[in-house]
């Protein structure tokens, strides 16, 4: 016979999990398909924004009606190592023709990494009605859909954005506290490749932003961003996503912090976990280039490298 106190705890756990699962429902409105967008290109209350990493990609052809946001100048503070400020972001959106009731679709190249970064910035500043084009620019092009060379010139919008919601961002002190805790409040999800996570390499070949240390933040689980997508770059179904992360111990019962190298790939996982699955998630945009260059922080290195990947 099971003691009453144990049975009560089990029942409480079941009820808590049931309640949590009910609260963290998948959001089917976070994404739009290429078919959906192709049917709505002429809508006056819709703004399409390309956020690509490769310079010149937009100028060589883009989705008709789209405007271009340059992630490395428009969405970051070019003086401080920070995201774009409130007033600059509000001006950017108004110049793009965005008002409070405008529907917004973001897309980009390179697996929508920086489009997801853009979605994170929009969320930080409380902008509603933002969706991601599932599969991004690559899927649009692969399907032979139209591209335009004309620069859209929408009438100026009048949107007002909120003060930055920094509860969507993780900063170094919180990450270090999580790494050192025996009972952390947050779960860390490292979305880089296994080679980066294990410390066999510091960063993918050919990138400029590096750290002097290789490895990962102690306690982090490794679920590469690519596990969340199908072969065509679209996100897997919510049930599949939930299982992928649950198999790594991430079920949404704790707040999550995602990180990568500079914060763009982790924005993609932030989108999957928060916008699709409804989990409580922060993106650590400092990521490994900040953490791996910091003095006095703990590092786990499974490959045995200590300094500079040696």
KAURFEN-V68921 format. One record per helix or strand. SS is the DSSP state (A for helix, B for strand). FROM is the first residue (numbers start at 1). TO is the last residue. Records with the same first field share a line. If there is no record, write none. Layout:
SS: FROM-TO ; FROM-TO
This chain:
A: 4-23 ; 34-38 ; 71-74 ; 86-95 ; 110-124 ; 136-142 ; 166-168 ; 172-180 ; 194-198 ; 225-228 ; 238-247 ; 264-276 ; 287-291
B: 31-32 ; 46-50 ; 62-62 ; 66-68 ; 76-77 ; 82-83 ; 103-107 ; 130-133 ; 148-148 ; 169-169 ; 187-190 ; 216-216 ; 221-222 ; 229-229 ; 235-235 ; 256-259 ; 281-283 ; 300-300
